[in-house]
Amino acid sequence: MMERAPGWAVPGRDRMPEPPTWMSSVAHVLAVPAMALLWWALGFLAWQTAGLSIAFESLRPTLPVLLSDLGVAIFGPLGASLVVIALLRRWGLSVLSVLLGFLIPAALTLSRGLFLLEFLPPTPFYVNPSERMIMLLVTAVAGVAGLGIGAFAVGSLQRLGFFALLAVSPAVSMLSVLLLDARSDSRWLTCTALVVLLVMIAWRHWSAVLLWPVFFVLYWLLALTMTAVDNGAQTLRYRGGGVSAWFVAEAMLGVARSAWRVLLGLSWDVFWPAAVIAGLVIGAQLAWRRAGPVGS
């Protein structure tokens, strides 16, 4: 009889259905709010504590409402949704988790200032209602997009290794908030995350190491895109509503032209140590396979 193995150990293989038990049902019920909290924390915990000391009693489960935080509203929920579906590996539970993680902060964001929520500070006077709704819509679309990408990526370790690149920034940001001082250098956390992703890409077939340069290009382009989006959002926010879309696009392209060399160097400084460590892991795995089990 063939030995059963989990889907994670054999990616791409159809899952073996197992009869539900009361323990599994309870676990699923508890998993949804837990993953909802994780989704919000990954996407927005670092944004909430930016410039503040870590005091969890002051944290509010709200969402960004200013166009200057457009990068947070796009890339935070995108990466957080991918993490949720990669952990749960169930589309329905993942959708419920992200929906719960969005609706509660969105409700609190829209309700700030009402008498029922007097413990929350009122909405700042400079928040435009239309701008706030645009940001909430962007957050929702990004969260759904992350679920779609994750549903495709969890089919194989290699795909998940590539697309989980989107989750590095929110995951490292959250860990930095929880574990490090705001002024400390968190590049080693990013390097650690990249090691894991690079090993995932080449775990089953060492020849997939040839895809690592493609991964590096994507890593650099993602950093460049995030920088351009942040600059475009700042331009749109501080120049007012009369700015044309063409003007914002020109501002983003200008930043991309001026920053690509700097970001290329910064990306390489983080990537090459991760590639060296991942290469040692893959090399050790290959040597172990060729040596075979001890005593054979």
N, C-alpha and C positions, 0 to 999 in steps of 0.2 A: 504494500500500500504506500502511495506517495505521501511524503510528510507535508503537512500543511504549513504554509508560511504566510505571514501577514502581507497585505497589499503593499505596505511600505517597503518590505524587503524585496518584493518582486514587482516593481512598478510596471504598469501597462497591462497586468493580468487582471481579468475580471474578478471582482470581489466574491468570496463565497458567502452567500446569505446565511445568517445565523438567526435562530429563533430568538425573539426578544424575551428578556426576563424582567422581573420587577426591578432588579438592581440596574440593569441597563436603561430602563425607562426613567428611573430616578436620576441616573447620571446624565441623561439627555436633558431632563428638565433643569437640572442645576447648571448644565453646561451653557445654556443659552444666556442667562444673565451674567455668568462669569465671562463668557466671550464678548458680550456686549460691553462690559466694563473694560476688558482688555482692548477692544476696538477703540473706545474713546481715549483710553490712556495712551495707546501707541500713537494715535493721530494727533492728540491735542494736549497731552500732559506737559510736554516741553514748552508749548506755546503759552499755556496757562501760567507757568512758573517763570517765564522769561523775565529776568531782571529782579526777581523776587526771591526771598529765602524760602526754603522748602518748609511750608507749614500746611500740612494736609487739611487742617480744619478750615483753612481759608480757600481751598480749592473748590471751584464751582463747576459742575458738569455742563458747561456752555460751549457754544461753537463760535468761531470767528465771524464777525459781521462787517469788517472793514475791508475794502478792496486792497489795502496795503498788505493784508494777510492772505492774499489770493494763493500764494504758493503753499501755505499751510492747508488751505481748504482743498487743494487739488491733490498734493502728494501725500498728505497725512492719511486721509481715509483710503486712498488707493493702496498704499502699502499695508495699512492695518487690515483691510478686507482680505488681502492675499494671505496674511498670517492667520486670520480666523479660519478661512476655508482650508488652509493647509493643515491646521491642527484638528479641526472637526472632521474633515473629509466627507462631509454630508452637505449637499446643496441646500436642502430645506432648513436644517438647523443653522447653517451659516447665514442664510437670508434673514431668519428670525433674529439672530444675534445682532447683525448689522442694523436691522430695522429698529430693534429696541435701543441699541447704542446710539442711533441717530435721533429717534423720536423724543426720548427723555431730555437730552441736552437741547434739542431744538425747541421743545416746549418751554423749558426754563429760559432759554434765550429770548423767546418771543414774549414771555410773561414777566420779564424783569420790570419791577416798578409797580406791579399789581399788589393790592393789599394782602392777597393770599401768600405772597412771597416777599414779605417785608425784610427777611433776613438777607435777601440779595440786594445789592446796590442798584439804583435805577439805571436804565439805559442812558448812556452819555448823550448829551444834547447834540453832539456832532455826528451821530449815527443816522444816516439817511435810511428811511424805511425801505425804499426800493433797493438800495445797496445791500441792506441786510437780507432781503429776500433773495437777491441774486447770489449772495454768498452761501446761504442755506441750500439753494438749488444746486450750486456748484459742488458743495460737499456731498449732497445726496447722489449726484451723478457720478462723482469720483468713487464713492463707496460701492455703487453697483458695478462700475467698470472694474474695480479691484476684484469683486466676486467673479465676474466673467473671466478675467485673466487667470485667477486662481483655479477656477474649474477646469480650464484647459491645461494649466501648468502641472497640477498634481498628478497627471497621468504618467509622468516619468521623472526620475531624479534630475535628468539633464535639463528638461524644460523648466522644472521648478528652480533649479540652480540659476538659470538665466533670468527668469521673471521675478524671482525673489529679490533681485537687485532693487526693485521698487520699494521693498520693505526695509532696506538697510537704514535709510535715513531716519524714519520714524522710530525704528527699534533702537538704534544707537542713541537717538535723542532722549528716549524715555529712560534707558539705562543710565545715561549721563546724569539726568535729573535725579534719579534714585540713588546712584552710587558715588557720584563725583561732585566735586566743587564746581560751581559755574565757571570759574576761571581756569580749570584744569584742561589739559589736552586730552581729547577723547579719540585721537586717531587710532590708538591701539585697539579700541573697541571696534572701530570700523574695519581695521585689518583682520581682527578675529572673525567678524561676520563674513568678510570676503574669503577667508580661508575655508570656512564651512561651505560656502557656495561653490568655490572652485573644486573642492573635493567631491561635492555632489555631482558636478558636471562630468568628472572623469572617474567616478567610483567604479562603475561596472566595466568600462572600456577605457584603458589608459590612453588610447589614441585620441580620446576626446580632449586631451591636453592641448591639441592643435587648435581647439576652439577658444582657448583662454585669451588670445589676442582680440578676438571678437568681443568677448566679455569685457575686456578692458576698454575697448572703443565705446561700448554701450555705457559703461560706468562713467567715462569722461563726458559723453554726450548728455547723459542724465544730469550731471552736475552743471553743465553748460545751460541746459534747458531750464533747470530750477533757478539759476542765476538770472537768466533772461526774463523769466516769468515774474520773479520778484521785482526786477527793475521796471518792467512794464506796468505792474500793479502800482508801484510807487508813483510812476508818472501819471497814471490814470487817476489815482487818488488825489494827488496834490495839485494837478493842473485843472481839476474841475470837470464837470460833465460836458463841457463844450469841446473837449479834445476828440479828434477823429480817430477811428480805429487805425487808419494808415499812420498817423503820428505815433501811436503807441507801438505799432509794429516796427516802425523805423527805430524807435528808442530801444526795443528789444534786440533788433539786429545790430545796432551800434554797440550794445554791451557785449553781444556774442563775438563781434569782430575784435573788440579790444581785450576781452577776457579769456579767449580760448587758449592762448599760450600759457597764461598763468594757471588756469584750471588744468591744462594738460600736465604741467609740471607737478601740481599738487596731487592730481590723481595718480600719477606714476609713483610718487613718493609713498603713497599708501598701498598701491597695488603690488609693487615688486616684492616687498617683504612677504605679503600674503601669498604670492605665487611661489616664492621659494619654500615657505613652510608647507603649502599644499603639495608642492612637488615632492618634498621629502615624505609626506604621508602616502602619496600615491606610489612612490618608489618602494616604500616599505611594504605596502600591500601587494605590489607585484612580486617582490622577492619572496614574500610569505606564500603566495599562491604557487610559485615555481618550486619552492622547497617542499611543499606538500605537508601533510600532517606528520607530527613527530612519531617516529617508530614505524612508518609505512615502508 
